[in-house]
């Protein structure tokens, strides 16, 4: 396994600057943020574009490859996490159109993986919401398969605040839903970008997930989660995590990293473990962001072989 990081935490740095820092600090791979370069999306941790897929001509492809390979790094995936099932038809169309561009860019760069969300209309009940998936996603999966690019869906429910209530904005959050997704989608193109932090507050057994879905784990996010017991006491589980799920850097929360990595090793996963920073204690100041990634590196490095 290789240790990587998601570049979205460095919005003020160029890809070259991020690659320099990552290589100098013991990281081996980059999950490269590819939101639209116009930066229209202002959601936290979104809107960062380290590869402008709209301007990726042949010379840009060469520059990106030289930049990454010249520093001994690899690209683990291209990253774009919108809501492809947004209830607003215009926003839905924009998200799906840009996702297709990211898939095309992955093929041109020789990267066989794009990490994203399934999406969801948060106001629709589960069954109508899943019907949206069945209607909208097969063409996207076929588009990726034709380019020999796989799609890794992150298992984040996307319900952190009241504006995402009641259903959240990403339907692919549980084992029962993953089984249905993989049965419904053609071939092996779709898999998981497994983030164990989202399993903690849902009280889902992390090693069991790895055992069951090992062959569909195409990418791994390294993020931790702390359950704020006072917040849980005040709000209860019916709040769906709002007020008591606290994202942390690896080692500062409740993910059993030794058991998680052991399960990945046993199932044969040999891909990238990509550190994702959503820890408010390690954001704002660039030096503090970097310290968070160093802490994560120190936590994970002894476990990765």
N, C-alpha and C positions, 0 to 999 in steps of 0.2 A: 504494500500500500504506500501511496505517496501523500504527503501533507501539503495541502493547498489552502487558498483563501479566496473569498468572493471579493472582487475589487470594488463593489459598490460602497464600501466604507471609506473610500478615498476619492470623493467627488472633486476635490481641488487638485489632484495629481493626475498627470498624464499616464498613459499605459506604460510608457518607458520608465517613468519615475517609480510607478508601483512595481514593475518588474525588477528594477534595480534593488529596491528595498527588500522585496520578497526573497530574491536570490541571496542577498547579503545576510539575511536573517533566518536561513534554514528552511525556507519553503521551497517546494519543488514544482508546484502547479498553480495556475491561475484559473479561476472561474470568472470569465470576463463579462462584465456588465455591458449590455447592449440595448438599453432603452433608446427610444428615438432621440437623436442628437439635439432636436429642438427643445428638449427638456420640458415638454408640456405637463408631464406627470410630476406632481409635487408630494405624493405620499412619502412618508418616512422610508428611507432606504430604497427609494425608487427614483427613476429619472436620470440615473448616471449612465453615461455612454463612453466606454473606453474603446469600443470599436464602433464606428459609424457605419452601419450596414448599408445605408443609402449611398455612401461614397466609396464602397469597397470595390474599386477597380483592380486590375491585375497588379499594378504597382503597389497599391495599398495592401493587397494580399501578401506580396513579397516582403514589404516592410514589417508587417505584423509577424510573419514567420521568422524573419531574421532577428527581430527584436526579442522574441520569446526564446527561440532556439539558441541564439547567441549568448544567452545568460544561463543556459543549462536548464531551462524550464520547459514545461508543457502546458497546453491549454486543456484543462479537464472538461470544460464545456463552455458554451456561450449561454449567458443568463439573461432572461427577460421574464419577469413575473408580473403580468398584467391580470386583468379579469377578462378572459376570452368569451365569457358568457354574461357580460354586463347587460343589465336589462335595457339600457339605452342602446338602440340599434346602431347609432352612429359610433358610440364608444366600442361596442362589440366588434364592429367592422374594422375600426382602426387597430384594435388589439390583435385581431386575427391576421390582418394584412401585414402588420409589422412582424408578427411571429413567423409568417411565411418567409419574410426577408431574412430573419435571423437564421432560420433553417437553411436557406440558400447560402448564407454567409458561412455557416458551419461546414457545409459541403465544400465550398471553395477554399476554406482554410485547412481542410483535411481533418477537421474536428468532427467526430461522429456522434456528438451529443449536444442537445439543447435542453437546459433546465427551465421549467416554467410552472404555471398553475393550470389546473383544469378550469377554474373559475366557478362562479355560481351567481344566479339571481338570488340575493339573500332573502327576499321576501316570498319566495316560492317554497312550498313544502318539499320534503325529500323526493317523493316520486316524480312530481312534475319537474323538479330540478334535474333529476337524473335523466328524464326524457330529453331535456335540453342537451345534455352531454351526448346522448345517442344521436341526436339530430346534427349537432354542430361539429363533433370531433372526428368521426371517421374520415371526412375529406382531408383534414389536417394530418391525420396519421398516414393516409396514403401519400400525401404530398411529401412527408418526411421519408417514408419508405422508398419512394422513387429516387431519392437522393442519397440513400443509404445512411440516413441520419436517424438516431434514436431520440426519443423524447422522454425525459425524466421528470415526472410530476412530483413536486414537493408536497408533503403531507400536512402542510400548515392549514388549519381551518380558516385562517384569516378572520378571526373575531377577537379583536383586541380592545374595541371601543364601541360605544353605543351606536355609532353611525354604521357599524357592520352587523348590528342586531337585526333579526334574530337568528339567521341561518349561517352567517359568515359568507365570505366571498370566494371560498375554494372548497369544493365538495369532496375532494379526495383525501379524507382525513382518518379513515378507519379501515381495518381489515375487511369487513363485510363489503365496503364500497370498492376497495381495491380488487377483490375477487370479481365483482360485477364488471368493473372497468376492463379488466384483462380478458374476461370472457367475451365482452362485447366488441373490443377493438381488434382489428385484423392483425395477425402475426405477432411478432415479438418486438415491434417498434416501440411500444409504450411500456415504461417501467417507472420505478420510483427514484426520486431524489430523497432519500430517507433522512429525516431530521429527528433524532430521538427526543429532542426537547418537547416536541408537540405531543409525544406519547405520555410524557410524565404527568401533565395535568389532566389528561384523559384517563389516567390509571390503566393504561394498556401495557402489557408485559413486553418490554423491549427485546430481550433475547428471543422470545417466542416469535415476534414479528420477523426477526432476521432468519430464524429457522424456517418459517413457512414461506417467506417471500424472497429468500436469498437469490434465486435465479432472476428475479425482477428488480433487484437493487442495482441500478446503473450508476448511481452517484450518491455520496453521503455528505450531509451537512453536519458540521461540528458546532453545535450551539447547546448551551446548558439552560436549565430552567430551575428557578427557585419558586416554591409555592409559599406565598405570603400567608402564613396561618391566621394572622389577624384579619387580612382581607377575606380569606375563605370563611372565617367565622362570621364576618359581617354580611357577606354577600351570598354564601352558600353555592353549591355546585350548579344550581339552576341559573346562575349568572353566566355560565359557560366560560369561566376563566376571567371574566372582566373584573378587575380589582384585586386579583390574587395570583395571576400568572406573571412571573417576572423573568424575562430573558436575561441570561447571564453568559459570561465567557466560560468555555470549558474548564471544569475544575471548581467552579464557584456555585454550582447548583446541585441538582439531585439526580443527574444522569449517572448511572454506574458505568463509567467509561471502560474499566477493565473488563466487565462482563459483555458490554456492547462490542468492543473490539474483538474479544475472544470469540463471540458468536460470528462476527464477520469473517474472521480467519477460518473458523471451522466450516463455514459455508462456501469458502473459496473466493470471497471478494478480494480483488487485488487492484481496485481502482483508487480513486482519490478521496481523501477525507478533507473536505473544504471548510475552513473556519468561516463562520458567518457572524459578524458582530452586530448584535442588536441590544447590547448591554449599555444602558444609559450612564453607567459609571465610567465607560470607556468610549465616550464620543465628545464631539464639540472641538476640543483642542486636538490638533493632529498628533502631537507627541503622546497624548493620552490614548488615542486610537491605536497607535503603534504599540504602546505598552500592553494594551489588551491582547493584541495578536501575539506578542512575545509570551504573555502568560499562557495563552492557549497552546502555543508551540511547546512550552515547557511541560504542560500537562499531558499532551498527546504524544510527543516524540518518543518517550520510552516505550509506548505500546505499539508503535507502528513498525512492522517488519515486512 
